[in-house]
């Protein structure tokens, strides 16, 4: 839906620029026309994207907070926006293990490679209003920050302070209300297919509301770069399955962290082997 409206506005803005510059038959004989045409198309792309973001933001602020979190339209529109980002960045996403996504509520836990992890993950869960415990810098971006806040995403400080604890508590309340949440227990990006140390406190998000933990493995997302010209970028996500509350209720957060990290690492090793084979075939 977002992709369609994106191109509709792109065409509208491009035509408007044509009217403003007074395009006629003689225009095609001047090199300046082609330079201006390229610039107009670039500006139209940016304006189209901003217009759609404004629509999302406006539709969000006219609803009450919980209504926004529940609203399927907003989440579908957001997922369409993120799919558009896949399209623009030429990301080819391969997802395995979709059959492991439960119908019941859950807390998603995965390895954290880049900021784009959220862009990759959210559209996969189109039937769930999945939100994230994410770094607070994202929430200061004009329009986008307001929208992701209204949807139910929770900002968290990069420092292990009181505000970070309050963010986890807020996430716990949302999980208790039945909203699935996602968190990256590494606490910061690894910038690679290697994991860094897990912070056991992150698992309180699942332990306190007695939620099942959905473990996911992200691979090659750190390789997604914005370079001109854009090349096809392959990324992989595997949904490992659920660690049910009944299976971990007698464990402490450190023990849960070990199990989750081992599960993710096992799939990373499999991806490493497969990726090496794929490269050799080329």
C-alpha positions in Angstrom: 0.0 0.0 0.0 2.8 2.4 0.9 4.7 1.5 -2.2 1.6 2.3 -4.4 1.0 5.7 -2.7 4.7 6.4 -2.8 4.8 6.2 -6.6 1.4 8.0 -7.0 2.8 11.0 -5.1 6.1 10.7 -7.1 4.1 11.0 -10.4 2.1 13.9 -9.0 5.2 15.9 -7.8 7.0 15.2 -11.1 4.1 16.5 -13.1 3.9 19.6 -10.9 7.6 20.3 -11.5 6.9 19.9 -15.2 4.2 22.6 -15.0 6.3 24.9 -12.9 9.3 24.7 -15.3 7.0 25.0 -18.3 8.0 21.9 -20.3 7.3 22.1 -24.0 8.5 20.5 -27.3 11.6 22.8 -27.4 12.7 21.8 -23.9 14.0 18.5 -25.2 16.6 20.3 -27.3 18.4 21.7 -24.3 20.8 19.8 -22.0 19.7 22.0 -19.1 16.2 20.4 -19.4 17.6 16.9 -18.7 19.7 18.2 -15.7 16.6 19.8 -14.3 14.5 16.7 -15.0 16.9 14.5 -13.0 16.9 17.0 -10.1 13.1 17.2 -10.2 12.8 13.4 -10.1 15.1 13.2 -7.1 13.2 16.0 -5.2 9.9 14.3 -6.1 11.1 11.0 -4.6 12.1 12.7 -1.4 8.9 14.7 -1.2 6.8 11.6 -1.9 8.5 9.7 1.0 8.0 12.7 3.3 4.3 13.0 2.3 3.6 9.4 3.2 5.4 9.8 6.5 3.3 12.8 7.3 0.1 10.8 6.5 1.2 8.1 8.9 2.0 10.6 11.6 -1.2 12.5 11.1 -3.4 9.4 11.3 -1.5 8.4 14.5 -2.0 11.6 16.4 -5.8 11.7 15.9 -6.2 8.4 17.8 -5.7 7.5 21.5 -2.5 5.8 22.3 -3.8 2.2 22.9 -6.1 2.6 19.8 -3.0 3.3 17.7 -1.1 0.3 19.1 -4.1 -1.9 18.3 -4.8 -0.3 14.9 -4.0 -2.8 12.2 -4.0 -0.2 9.5 -1.2 1.8 11.1 0.9 -1.3 11.5 0.2 -2.5 7.9 1.0 1.0 6.6 4.2 0.9 8.6 5.1 -2.5 7.3 4.5 -1.2 3.8 6.9 1.7 4.5 9.6 -0.7 5.6 9.0 -3.0 2.6 9.5 0.1 0.5 12.9 0.6 2.3 13.8 -3.0 1.3 12.9 -2.1 -2.3 14.9 1.2 -2.4 17.9 -0.4 -0.7 17.6 -3.5 -3.0 17.5 -5.8 -0.1 16.7 -9.4 -0.9 15.3 -10.9 2.3 15.2 -14.7 2.8 13.1 -15.9 5.9 13.1 -19.4 7.2 11.1 -20.9 10.1 8.0 -18.8 9.6 6.0 -21.7 10.8 7.5 -21.2 14.3 5.7 -17.8 14.7 3.0 -18.4 17.4 -0.5 -17.1 17.4 -0.1 -16.3 21.1 1.8 -13.4 22.6 5.6 -13.5 22.8 8.8 -11.5 23.4 11.1 -11.6 20.4 14.9 -11.9 21.1 17.6 -11.8 18.5 21.2 -10.8 17.7 21.8 -7.1 16.9 23.9 -6.3 13.9 22.7 -2.9 12.7 20.1 -0.2 13.0 18.4 -1.8 10.0 17.6 -4.9 12.0 14.2 -3.3 12.8 13.6 -2.5 9.2 14.2 -6.1 8.3 12.3 -7.8 11.2 9.0 -5.9 11.6 7.4 -6.6 8.1 8.0 -10.4 8.7 5.4 -10.3 11.6 2.6 -8.8 9.5 -0.1 -10.4 11.7 1.4 -9.1 14.9 1.7 -5.5 16.1 5.3 -6.1 16.9 7.2 -3.2 18.6 10.7 -2.8 19.8 12.7 -1.6 22.8 15.0 0.6 20.7 17.7 3.2 21.2 16.2 6.6 22.1 18.0 8.5 19.3 15.4 7.0 16.8 12.6 8.7 18.7 14.0 12.2 18.2 13.7 12.0 14.4 11.0 14.4 13.3 7.6 12.8 12.3 9.1 9.3 12.4 9.9 9.5 16.1 6.4 10.6 16.9 4.9 7.8 14.8 7.0 5.0 16.3 6.2 6.2 19.8 2.5 6.2 19.1 2.7 2.7 17.8 4.0 1.4 21.1 7.8 1.2 20.6 9.8 2.1 23.7 13.0 4.2 23.8 15.8 3.0 26.0 19.0 4.8 27.1 22.3 3.3 26.1 23.4 3.7 29.7 22.5 1.2 32.4 20.7 3.8 34.4 17.2 4.4 36.0 15.7 5.5 32.7 16.8 2.2 31.0 15.1 0.2 33.8 11.9 2.3 33.4 11.9 1.5 29.7 12.0 -2.3 30.5 9.2 -1.8 33.0 7.1 0.0 30.3 7.8 -2.8 27.9 6.7 -5.4 30.5 3.4 -3.6 30.9 2.8 -3.7 27.2 3.6 -7.4 27.1 1.2 -8.0 30.0 -1.5 -6.2 27.9 -0.9 -8.7 25.1 1.3 -6.7 22.8 4.4 -8.6 21.4 7.7 -6.8 22.0 11.2 -7.3 20.7 14.5 -6.6 22.3 18.2 -7.1 21.4 20.0 -8.3 24.6 23.4 -7.4 23.3 22.4 -3.8 24.0 24.4 -2.4 21.1 25.2 -3.3 17.5 27.9 -5.9 16.7 28.4 -4.7 13.1 29.0 -8.3 12.0 27.8 -11.8 12.1 29.5 -12.3 15.4 27.7 -11.7 18.7 28.9 -9.7 21.7 28.0 -10.3 25.3 24.3 -10.5 26.2 22.9 -8.4 29.0 20.8 -10.8 31.2 18.6 -8.0 32.4 17.0 -7.8 29.0 15.2 -11.1 29.6 13.2 -9.5 32.4 11.0 -8.3 29.5 9.8 -11.9 29.1 10.3 -13.2 32.7 8.1 -10.7 34.5 5.0 -11.1 32.3 5.6 -14.9 32.0 5.8 -14.6 28.2 7.2 -17.2 25.8 10.5 -16.1 24.1 10.7 -16.2 20.3 14.3 -16.6 19.3 15.5 -15.2 15.9 18.8 -15.2 14.1 19.8 -12.3 11.8 22.6 -12.8 9.2 24.4 -10.5 6.9 22.4 -7.4 7.9 25.6 -5.7 8.8 26.6 -5.8 5.1 23.6 -3.7 4.1 25.2 -0.4 2.9 23.9 2.6 1.1 26.3 2.9 -1.8 25.8 4.4 -5.3 25.1 2.5 -7.5 23.0 0.3 -5.2 23.7 -3.4 -5.6 21.5 -6.4 -4.6 22.0 -7.1 -0.9 21.1 -10.5 0.5 20.1 -10.9 4.1 18.8 -13.8 6.0 16.5 -14.3 9.0 15.8 -17.6 10.7 13.0 -17.9 13.3 14.3 -20.6 15.6 11.2 -21.2 17.6 9.8 -20.6 21.1 11.4 -21.0 24.4 8.2 -21.4 26.4 7.8 -19.9 29.9 7.1 -23.4 31.3 10.6 -24.4 30.2 12.5 -21.5 31.6 10.4 -20.4 34.6 12.9 -22.0 37.1 15.9 -20.4 35.5 17.5 -17.1 36.3 18.1 -14.4 33.6 21.8 -15.4 33.1 20.9 -19.1 32.4 18.2 -18.0 29.9 20.7 -15.7 28.2 23.1 -18.7 27.7 20.4 -20.9 26.1 19.2 -18.1 23.8 22.7 -17.1 22.8 23.6 -20.8 22.0 20.5 -21.2 19.9 21.3 -18.1 17.9 25.0 -19.0 17.5 24.1 -22.5 16.2 22.1 -20.9 13.4 24.8 -18.4 12.7 27.3 -21.3 12.2 24.8 -22.9 9.8 24.5 -19.7 7.8 28.3 -19.4 7.7 28.6 -22.8 6.2 25.9 -22.2 3.7 27.2 -18.8 2.7 30.6 -20.2 2.1 29.1 -22.9 -0.2 27.1 -20.2 -2.1 30.2 -18.1 -2.6 32.1 -21.2 -3.9 29.3 -22.0 -6.4 29.7 -18.5 -7.9 
